[in-house]
Amino acid sequence: MKKKMCLALLVSVFTSLSLFSQTVEDVKVKKLGPANLNYRKEAKRIAIADFQVNYQTALTLEDKKKGGKMWRGGIKGDAKASLTVVLDGLNPDDLQKLTDQLYAQYVADLEAQGFEIAPVEELWSNSAYDKKRDERWELKSGNGPEQGKEFGVILTRPSTHKFVVAQRTVDKENGTPFSALADYEQGTENKVINQKTDYIFNKVVLEVLVFENSQSELSRTLNRHAGSAQVNAATTFKISEASTNRFGMGTFIAKGGVEVSDVMEKQKFEAGQNADTDKLGTDMGVLRVWSVEDREKTNFSTVKCDPAKYLKGAEMGVEAFLKGTVQAMADKAK
């Protein structure tokens, strides 16, 4: 019995050490907006309009090269290469729980800096949202994982609070939901920001990446001249540089993103297709005929992940990003 208990303890300790061997690189926070922006005269209240975490679980890449006449004679056919990589092993409900946890910690970080969280109803009642309010906007909390704007992305919002969200519709061609009011959404938010209010408008959009396009610019150039179609992808784990934390007129990002080590096994994927060519053609007597075929290469791969490592890595990366951007904003308020 004692041997079994010791073995279980050792396994538990080993698992904990494996999880916490993950490390987060330094967050290089950058502010986008007016150079002299500060929040010293702003109210110490934050109105969180939205808090969304987008978890990438798949990536699809495609490259096409159009055929036609070649420079020194002859013709070539079309070439197409496509690649899809999919992450396997995650429970979407665990992502929702993680988002709720991340939001709670975010609110705690803001309050620790001396900020009060304004009720979202104050923001919702702003006149900037009045125009076609029922058609364009909704006050909603997260209701479990949903499909994001891009293929392979799971979008979550905290289930514990409500947010001001632009209503979405579905693309009839591919079934992907998208905001039909993307331009109007930003324009309306800018109107809120430009008003004199007793709160600072805040919007958080996070992207957790596990795959990236790994083809170099040199490779793209060479393939373009050769008429070859080529796509390359690799595993990664980072909070994307596209993630933003907006406070009023200032938007805070992490330059280069926030990478977390030892989450995903390093893997590379590719799909390539050379164009069919006919340089000489076939002499048919009174005329010469050229003949080529259009070619296509498709590659599909599934990548297994360790759910515990993924969730811990996402927690560490997102919290590092949020703490860094909150601190940068708070420094501007002193």
VEXLUM-202531 format. One line per 5 residues: number of its first residue (from 1); their letters; for each residue x, y, z of C-alpha. Coordinates in nm, 3 decimals. Each point is the difference from the previous one (the first is absolute). Example, Ala and Ser with C-alpha at 12.3 -4.5 7.8 and 13.67 -1.06 7.14 Angstrom:
! VEXLUM-202531
1> AS> 1.230,-0.450,0.780  0.137,0.344,-0.066 $
This chain:
! VEXLUM-202531
1> MKKKM> 0.000,0.000,0.000  0.283,0.239,0.090  0.176,-0.078,-0.328  -0.316,0.084,-0.195  -0.040,0.329,0.188 $
6> CLALL> 0.364,0.093,-0.063  -0.037,-0.083,-0.369  -0.316,0.213,-0.027  0.177,0.288,0.175  0.296,-0.022,-0.236 $
11> VSVFT> -0.229,-0.001,-0.304  -0.183,0.306,0.139  0.325,0.185,0.064  0.133,-0.087,-0.346  -0.323,0.121,-0.163 $
16> SLSLF> 0.015,0.329,0.189  0.363,0.054,-0.095  -0.083,-0.076,-0.365  -0.281,0.256,-0.001  0.198,0.274,0.168 $
21> SQTVE> 0.305,-0.050,-0.224  -0.185,0.224,-0.244  0.139,0.349,-0.018  -0.133,0.329,-0.139  0.229,0.233,-0.190 $
26> DVKVK> 0.022,0.365,0.101  -0.300,0.206,-0.110  0.101,0.301,-0.209  -0.302,0.227,0.035  -0.053,0.264,-0.266 $
31> KLGPA> -0.259,0.279,0.005  -0.180,0.099,-0.319  -0.169,0.339,-0.001  0.087,0.364,0.068  0.364,0.038,0.104 $
36> NLNYR> -0.084,0.218,0.300  -0.295,-0.210,0.116  -0.045,-0.041,0.375  -0.288,-0.078,0.234  0.082,0.236,0.288 $
41> KEAKR> -0.315,0.208,-0.046  -0.223,-0.299,-0.076  -0.239,-0.153,0.254  0.141,-0.300,0.180  -0.284,-0.213,-0.131 $
46> IAIAD> 0.018,-0.258,-0.279  -0.299,-0.096,-0.218  0.084,-0.338,-0.154  -0.188,-0.007,-0.331  0.128,-0.341,-0.105 $
51> FQVNY> 0.239,-0.272,0.112  0.049,-0.275,-0.253  0.251,-0.282,-0.024  0.046,-0.162,-0.342  0.160,-0.345,0.018 $
56> QTALT> 0.147,-0.122,-0.327  -0.056,-0.373,-0.051  0.067,-0.028,-0.372  0.175,0.177,-0.285  -0.058,-0.025,-0.372 $
61> LEDKK> 0.237,0.143,-0.260  -0.033,0.009,-0.377  0.223,0.113,-0.285  -0.096,0.026,-0.366  0.217,0.069,-0.302 $
66> KGGKM> -0.174,0.085,-0.324  0.128,-0.171,-0.314  0.044,0.146,-0.350  0.274,0.086,-0.245  0.360,-0.033,0.112 $
71> WRGGI> 0.264,0.262,-0.065  0.217,-0.209,-0.235  -0.279,-0.183,-0.169  -0.242,-0.273,0.100  -0.279,0.002,0.254 $
76> KGDAK> -0.057,-0.113,0.355  -0.313,-0.111,0.186  -0.148,0.127,0.324  0.155,-0.121,0.325  -0.173,-0.009,0.337 $
81> ASLTV> 0.116,-0.112,0.343  -0.210,-0.006,0.316  0.077,-0.099,0.356  -0.225,-0.050,0.303  0.126,-0.078,0.351 $
86> VLDGL> -0.241,-0.070,0.284  0.058,-0.015,0.376  -0.142,-0.303,0.178  -0.049,-0.063,0.371  -0.169,0.316,0.134 $
91> NPDDL> -0.337,0.016,0.173  -0.172,0.327,-0.103  -0.173,0.020,0.339  0.343,0.021,0.165  0.075,0.304,-0.218 $
96> QKLTD> -0.315,0.170,0.129  0.101,-0.069,0.360  0.345,0.141,-0.070  -0.148,0.317,-0.152  -0.214,0.053,0.312 $
101> QLYAQ> 0.312,-0.043,0.214  0.206,0.239,-0.213  -0.270,0.267,0.018  -0.025,-0.026,0.379  0.377,0.045,0.027 $
106> YVADL> -0.010,0.295,-0.244  -0.260,0.179,0.210  0.208,-0.067,0.312  0.308,0.146,-0.172  -0.190,0.319,-0.090 $
111> EAQGF> -0.137,0.036,0.351  0.348,-0.056,0.144  0.112,0.303,-0.203  -0.273,0.210,0.161  -0.261,-0.018,-0.279 $
116> EIAPV> -0.370,-0.058,0.055  -0.192,-0.214,-0.251  -0.300,0.196,-0.128  -0.325,-0.194,-0.057  -0.034,-0.090,-0.369 $
121> EELWS> -0.350,0.152,0.005  0.162,0.345,0.016  0.174,-0.070,-0.329  -0.308,-0.165,-0.152  -0.207,0.314,0.069 $
126> NSAYD> 0.245,0.221,-0.190  -0.173,0.184,-0.286  0.264,-0.115,-0.247  -0.174,-0.340,-0.009  -0.350,0.143,-0.056 $
131> KKRDE> -0.005,-0.016,-0.380  -0.162,-0.333,-0.096  0.100,-0.132,0.341  -0.215,-0.315,-0.021  0.129,-0.089,-0.347 $
136> RWELK> 0.366,0.071,0.056  0.081,-0.068,0.364  -0.080,-0.235,0.282  0.081,-0.009,0.368  0.114,-0.355,0.064 $
141> SGNGP> 0.227,-0.219,0.206  0.196,-0.297,-0.126  -0.227,-0.296,-0.062  0.261,-0.269,-0.051  0.254,-0.039,-0.283 $
146> EQGKE> -0.107,0.119,-0.344  0.152,0.009,-0.345  0.232,0.294,-0.053  0.029,0.227,-0.300  0.265,-0.222,-0.162 $
151> FGVIL> 0.018,-0.371,-0.075  0.122,-0.205,0.293  -0.048,0.271,0.265  -0.207,-0.052,0.316  -0.127,0.330,0.142 $
156> TRPST> -0.087,0.034,0.368  -0.119,0.280,0.226  -0.035,-0.015,0.379  -0.329,-0.158,0.103  -0.003,0.202,0.324 $
161> HKFVV> -0.049,0.349,-0.147  -0.177,0.171,-0.289  0.167,0.193,-0.281  -0.102,0.230,-0.285  0.036,-0.219,-0.310 $
166> AQRTV> -0.058,0.074,-0.369  -0.253,-0.244,-0.140  0.137,-0.249,-0.248  -0.138,-0.174,-0.304  0.123,-0.306,-0.192 $
171> DKENG> 0.186,-0.008,-0.330  -0.228,-0.202,-0.229  0.290,-0.137,-0.204  0.208,-0.160,0.276  -0.222,0.017,0.307 $
176> TPFSA> 0.248,0.215,0.193  -0.152,0.260,0.234  0.125,0.354,-0.029  -0.088,0.346,0.116  -0.202,0.166,-0.272 $
181> LADYE> 0.073,0.335,0.162  0.377,-0.010,0.044  0.050,0.358,-0.118  -0.305,0.126,0.187  0.115,-0.179,0.314 $
186> QGTEN> 0.331,0.184,0.010  -0.163,0.327,-0.096  -0.253,-0.025,0.281  0.268,-0.087,0.254  0.200,0.303,-0.112 $
191> KVINQ> -0.306,0.218,0.061  -0.022,-0.132,0.356  0.370,0.066,0.056  -0.023,0.357,-0.130  -0.280,0.084,0.240 $
196> KTDYI> 0.051,0.140,0.346  -0.089,-0.290,0.231  0.078,-0.099,0.356  0.164,-0.326,-0.110  0.276,-0.122,-0.230 $
201> FNKVV> -0.123,-0.213,-0.289  0.173,-0.340,-0.002  -0.003,-0.286,-0.249  0.214,-0.315,0.016  0.053,-0.231,-0.298 $
206> LEVLV> 0.237,-0.294,0.048  0.125,-0.258,-0.249  0.170,-0.321,0.113  0.194,-0.157,-0.289  0.123,-0.358,-0.038 $
211> FENSQ> 0.081,0.008,-0.375  0.170,0.258,-0.219  0.087,0.056,-0.364  0.371,-0.082,-0.007  0.085,0.065,-0.364 $
216> SELSR> 0.276,0.256,-0.039  -0.026,0.302,-0.227  0.292,-0.133,-0.206  -0.181,-0.329,-0.057  -0.313,0.185,-0.110 $
221> TLNRH> 0.199,0.204,-0.248  0.179,-0.301,-0.149  -0.322,-0.196,-0.034  -0.173,0.295,-0.161  0.265,0.020,-0.271 $
226> AGSAQ> 0.008,-0.378,-0.046  -0.376,-0.029,-0.027  -0.010,-0.251,0.287  -0.267,-0.003,0.270  0.135,-0.048,0.352 $
231> VNAAT> -0.135,0.035,0.355  0.179,-0.061,0.329  -0.123,-0.006,0.359  0.151,-0.076,0.340  -0.119,-0.044,0.356 $
236> TFKIS> 0.048,0.284,0.246  -0.161,0.126,0.319  -0.042,0.370,0.048  -0.237,0.280,0.073  -0.017,0.163,-0.341 $
241> EASTN> 0.138,0.347,-0.066  -0.350,0.074,-0.132  -0.133,-0.022,0.358  -0.105,0.341,0.130  -0.100,0.168,0.324 $
246> RFGMG> -0.165,0.333,-0.077  -0.037,0.270,0.261  -0.167,0.307,-0.147  0.215,0.143,-0.279  0.292,-0.227,0.082 $
251> TFIAK> 0.038,-0.358,-0.119  0.261,-0.218,0.169  0.158,-0.297,-0.177  0.288,-0.237,0.064  0.264,0.054,-0.266 $
256> GGVEV> 0.075,-0.335,-0.161  -0.269,-0.167,0.211  0.054,-0.197,0.320  0.157,-0.342,-0.050  -0.033,-0.282,0.253 $
261> SDVME> 0.252,-0.285,-0.016  -0.051,-0.375,0.041  -0.369,-0.008,-0.089  -0.002,-0.140,-0.353  0.238,-0.252,-0.152 $
266> KQKFE> 0.197,0.160,-0.284  -0.143,-0.121,-0.331  0.010,0.123,-0.358  -0.244,-0.056,-0.285  0.006,0.074,-0.370 $
271> AGQNA> -0.177,-0.050,-0.329  0.153,0.082,-0.336  -0.091,-0.037,-0.363  0.203,0.076,-0.313  -0.182,0.113,-0.312 $
276> DTDKL> -0.029,-0.233,-0.296  0.193,0.147,-0.294  0.022,-0.057,-0.374  0.292,0.190,-0.149  0.012,-0.154,-0.349 $
281> GTDMG> -0.357,-0.096,-0.078  -0.101,-0.264,-0.255  0.036,0.051,-0.376  -0.337,-0.075,-0.159  0.110,0.082,-0.352 $
286> VLRVW> -0.162,0.330,-0.077  0.014,0.113,0.362  0.171,-0.065,0.332  -0.207,-0.094,0.305  0.096,0.047,0.364 $
291> SVEDR> -0.170,-0.202,0.273  0.027,0.027,0.379  -0.201,-0.109,0.302  -0.102,0.200,0.305  0.152,-0.157,0.313 $
296> EKTNF> -0.101,0.010,0.363  0.158,-0.128,0.323  -0.193,-0.020,0.327  0.139,-0.090,0.343  -0.198,-0.054,0.320 $
301> STVKC> 0.161,-0.062,0.340  -0.125,-0.044,0.356  0.209,0.109,0.296  -0.052,-0.148,0.347  0.036,0.234,0.295 $
306> DPAKY> 0.031,-0.047,0.374  -0.313,0.177,0.134  0.158,0.076,0.339  0.306,0.159,-0.162  -0.216,0.194,-0.245 $
311> LKGAE> -0.227,0.144,0.269  0.291,0.090,0.226  0.192,0.156,-0.289  -0.304,0.204,-0.105  -0.054,0.116,0.357 $
316> MGVEA> 0.363,0.105,0.040  0.020,0.176,-0.338  -0.328,0.189,0.028  0.061,0.108,0.358  0.348,0.126,-0.094 $
321> FLKGT> -0.151,0.202,-0.285  -0.280,0.143,0.214  0.220,0.084,0.298  0.252,0.168,-0.230  -0.259,0.211,-0.182 $
326> VQAMA> -0.186,0.093,0.320  0.327,0.110,0.160  0.088,0.208,-0.308  -0.338,0.171,0.012  0.019,0.055,0.376 $
331> DKAK> 0.342,0.163,-0.041  -0.162,0.249,-0.238  -0.262,0.080,0.264  0.250,0.105,0.267 $
